[in-house]
């Protein structure tokens, strides 16, 4: 009797253990089996995808990997003072220094090449190509690209039309400003027309004003935004006549900082025409370089580094000495006077 009872209890215990073991096994291994099936299916699908192999032609050993090589940037401030000076008129420029001309001689040389017997453009524009060092006052800081407007002493015809909106008071001043070259001139009545939409600010290249009307321009300040006249941009001046002449006849140019070499900047500015007297073109070069020198930061070293005289379509660039017109460096007194980098250097409208 006792043996039978012991066997029944033992059988019941083993049956309960087996059922629990089966349940535990299915609970712990179900996700593993699913992951395995999923991975097998993914591999099967990947095998069905066709891999396209692009055939590459034969590449010589000395040209392999050229696309991966880093481009070598050339320092654009390199000077040729280490080269020899040529002793005759025929020489390879690769091994000798560039000839330095005076501004007058450079213009006369271009006048000869643009004669009717050669390029046949005796009234072609003359450009000054100026290179600069864009280092700022602080170490490892550089100047950004900026705009300037320079009034040259000897005007010349350009294929350019400018529209100027001048704010001032008084019928006499309005008349004088209009005769000086302003497209539209007026006082509070212009403010009302702008508010009504009769006059659009977008139709004008430049907006200038006399200080005595500045308070009456406050209602349209939101419409003008950055074009609101102020001293920093050079659009606010009590001598409004000279300001109109500057914006009407002045040469606007932009100094561009090189994208790859941050300490290098350049500007190409029209300074006259070949049918002008060479001396007058040279005077314009001097005025331009002096105006550009005003934008230099208060630091030691060169700002203007080189200057060329060019006249398309001729590819020839004739080098001149810019330091005939401007100083090479700033004096210590000027450097110690101010190191403010926020000085106005751009004349924007």
ZIHUFEN-V894313 format. One record per backbone hydrogen bond with DSSP energy under -1.0 kcal/mol. NH is the residue of the N-H (numbers start at 1). CO is the residue of the C=O. If there is no record, write none. Layout:
nh:NH co:CO
nh:NH co:CO
//
This chain:
nh:5 co:1
nh:6 co:2
nh:7 co:3
nh:8 co:4
nh:9 co:5
nh:10 co:6
nh:11 co:7
nh:12 co:8
nh:13 co:9
nh:14 co:10
nh:15 co:11
nh:16 co:12
nh:17 co:13
nh:18 co:14
nh:19 co:15
nh:20 co:16
nh:21 co:17
nh:22 co:18
nh:23 co:19
nh:24 co:20
nh:25 co:21
nh:26 co:22
nh:27 co:23
nh:28 co:24
nh:29 co:25
nh:33 co:29
nh:34 co:30
nh:35 co:31
nh:36 co:32
nh:37 co:33
nh:38 co:34
nh:39 co:35
nh:40 co:36
nh:41 co:37
nh:42 co:38
nh:43 co:39
nh:44 co:40
nh:45 co:41
nh:46 co:42
nh:47 co:43
nh:63 co:60
nh:66 co:63
nh:78 co:75
nh:83 co:80
nh:95 co:92
nh:97 co:84
nh:101 co:319
nh:106 co:102
nh:107 co:103
nh:108 co:104
nh:109 co:105
nh:110 co:106
nh:111 co:107
nh:112 co:108
nh:113 co:109
nh:114 co:110
nh:115 co:112
nh:118 co:115
nh:119 co:113
nh:120 co:115
nh:121 co:114
nh:124 co:121
nh:126 co:272
nh:127 co:310
nh:128 co:269
nh:129 co:308
nh:130 co:267
nh:131 co:306
nh:132 co:265
nh:133 co:303
nh:134 co:263
nh:136 co:141
nh:141 co:138
nh:143 co:134
nh:146 co:255
nh:148 co:253
nh:150 co:251
nh:160 co:158
nh:165 co:206
nh:166 co:184
nh:167 co:208
nh:168 co:186
nh:174 co:170
nh:175 co:171
nh:176 co:172
nh:177 co:173
nh:178 co:174
nh:179 co:175
nh:180 co:176
nh:182 co:177
nh:183 co:164
nh:184 co:164
nh:186 co:166
nh:190 co:187
nh:192 co:188
nh:193 co:189
nh:194 co:190
nh:195 co:191
nh:196 co:192
nh:197 co:193
nh:198 co:193
nh:199 co:193
nh:203 co:200
nh:204 co:201
nh:205 co:163
nh:206 co:163
nh:208 co:165
nh:209 co:235
nh:210 co:167
nh:213 co:210
nh:214 co:211
nh:217 co:214
nh:220 co:217
nh:221 co:218
nh:224 co:220
nh:225 co:221
nh:227 co:224
nh:228 co:225
nh:235 co:230
nh:237 co:209
nh:240 co:238
nh:243 co:239
nh:244 co:240
nh:245 co:241
nh:246 co:242
nh:247 co:243
nh:248 co:244
nh:249 co:245
nh:250 co:246
nh:251 co:150
nh:253 co:148
nh:255 co:146
nh:256 co:266
nh:258 co:264
nh:264 co:261
nh:265 co:132
nh:266 co:256
nh:267 co:130
nh:269 co:128
nh:271 co:126
nh:274 co:124
nh:276 co:273
nh:281 co:277
nh:282 co:278
nh:283 co:279
nh:284 co:280
nh:285 co:281
nh:286 co:282
nh:287 co:283
nh:288 co:284
nh:289 co:285
nh:290 co:286
nh:291 co:287
nh:292 co:288
nh:293 co:289
nh:295 co:292
nh:296 co:293
nh:299 co:297
nh:305 co:131
nh:306 co:131
nh:308 co:129
nh:309 co:318
nh:310 co:127
nh:314 co:311
nh:318 co:309
nh:320 co:307
nh:324 co:321
nh:325 co:322
nh:326 co:322
nh:335 co:331
nh:336 co:332
nh:337 co:333
nh:338 co:334
//
